[in-house]
Amino acid sequence: MEYLDYYDEDGNYLGYKSRDEVHKEGLWHNTVHCWLYEMDGSVYFQIRSSSHKFYTTASGHVLKDESIKDAFRREINEEIGLDIDSSDATLVNIVPWRMDKMKNGTLFKDRAKAHVYIDLFEGDINCFKFDPNEVLGVVKVKAKEALDLFKNGNGEIPAVIITTKDNKNVCENKLISIDDFLVQDHENAYDKYKDVLSKIIEVTK
C-alpha cells in the first residue's frame, strides 16, 4: 500500500495515511512535476496513455518520508525510464491544487502542493523506456515556441514525437497545436505552463 505524508494548508506536517485515505478525506499532500530540458531551449512533454494529450515530462505523488528531489528521480525513472541525478534540479514554483471529482463512484478530493522542478537532460532518444500504462512517448518542442503558442491560443509549432515501435525508439517530426496539450476545463494552457517554460527560456539563453 502507498502512503503519503499529509499537512495542513499552511504546510505543517500532521502525519501520514494511505493514498486512498488522503484523497477520500481531501488532505493536503505533496506532488512533484518533473520537467526535462536541453540547452538549445527544448523541453519534453510526455504523451499520456489515458488521454493521448501532452503533459509534464513526468509527475506524481511524493511518498511518505521521501524528499521532493528523490520523488523527481523516481517518477522520471518509473514513467519514462531515465536514471538521472536529480540533486541539481531547479525549483520553479510550488502550486496549490484543488479539485473534486467523481472517480469510480466515489468523490475524489485532491488537495496537493505541486512542486515544479526543471532539470537538464543530456541523453538521447535511446535512453527512454516508457511505461505504456501511463506514457506513450515524449514530445520535444522549443519552450519559446510552446509559450508563444499558448499565449496566442492558436496556430501550430514543430515537434519531435519520440515513441517506441518494435522495441525501438523512433522519432517523427510533426506539427502540433494547443489542442494537443492536457488542460483541465477550469484551466488555460498559458497560465498552466508559462512559469516552467519561462524558466527554461531563462536558463538556456
Secondary structure in CASP SS format (residue, H / E / C, confidence):
PFRMAT SS
TARGET T0000
AUTHOR 0000-0000-0000
METHOD secondary structure of the structure
MODEL  1
M C 1.00
E C 1.00
Y E 1.00
L E 1.00
D E 1.00
Y E 1.00
Y E 1.00
D C 1.00
E C 1.00
D C 1.00
G C 1.00
N C 1.00
Y E 1.00
L E 1.00
G E 1.00
Y E 1.00
K E 1.00
S E 1.00
R H 1.00
D H 1.00
E H 1.00
V H 1.00
H H 1.00
K H 1.00
E H 1.00
G C 1.00
L C 1.00
W E 1.00
H E 1.00
N E 1.00
T E 1.00
V E 1.00
H E 1.00
C E 1.00
W E 1.00
L E 1.00
Y E 1.00
E C 1.00
M C 1.00
D C 1.00
G C 1.00
S E 1.00
V E 1.00
Y E 1.00
F E 1.00
Q E 1.00
I E 1.00
R E 1.00
S C 1.00
S C 1.00
S C 1.00
H C 1.00
K C 1.00
F E 1.00
Y E 1.00
T C 1.00
T C 1.00
A E 1.00
S E 1.00
G E 1.00
H E 1.00
V C 1.00
L C 1.00
K C 1.00
D C 1.00
E C 1.00
S C 1.00
I H 1.00
K H 1.00
D H 1.00
A H 1.00
F H 1.00
R H 1.00
R H 1.00
E H 1.00
I H 1.00
N H 1.00
E H 1.00
E H 1.00
I H 1.00
G C 1.00
L C 1.00
D C 1.00
I C 1.00
D C 1.00
S H 1.00
S H 1.00
D H 1.00
A C 1.00
T E 1.00
L E 1.00
V E 1.00
N E 1.00
I E 1.00
V E 1.00
P E 1.00
W E 1.00
R E 1.00
M E 1.00
D E 1.00
K E 1.00
M E 1.00
K E 1.00
N C 1.00
G C 1.00
T E 1.00
L E 1.00
F E 1.00
K E 1.00
D E 1.00
R E 1.00
A E 1.00
K E 1.00
A E 1.00
H E 1.00
V E 1.00
Y E 1.00
I E 1.00
D E 1.00
L E 1.00
F C 1.00
E C 1.00
G C 1.00
D C 1.00
I H 1.00
N H 1.00
C H 1.00
F C 1.00
K C 1.00
F C 1.00
D C 1.00
P C 1.00
N C 1.00
E C 1.00
V E 1.00
L E 1.00
G E 1.00
V E 1.00
V E 1.00
K E 1.00
V E 1.00
K E 1.00
A H 1.00
K H 1.00
E H 1.00
A H 1.00
L H 1.00
D H 1.00
L H 1.00
F H 1.00
K H 1.00
N H 1.00
G C 1.00
N C 1.00
G C 1.00
E C 1.00
I E 1.00
P E 1.00
A E 1.00
V E 1.00
I E 1.00
I E 1.00
T E 1.00
T E 1.00
K E 1.00
D C 1.00
N C 1.00
K E 1.00
N E 1.00
V E 1.00
C E 1.00
E E 1.00
N E 1.00
K E 1.00
L E 1.00
I E 1.00
S C 1.00
I H 1.00
D H 1.00
D H 1.00
F E 1.00
L C 1.00
V C 1.00
Q C 1.00
D C 1.00
H C 1.00
E C 1.00
N C 1.00
A H 1.00
Y H 1.00
D H 1.00
K H 1.00
Y H 1.00
K H 1.00
D H 1.00
V H 1.00
L H 1.00
S H 1.00
K H 1.00
I H 1.00
I H 1.00
E H 1.00
V H 1.00
T C 1.00
K C 1.00
END
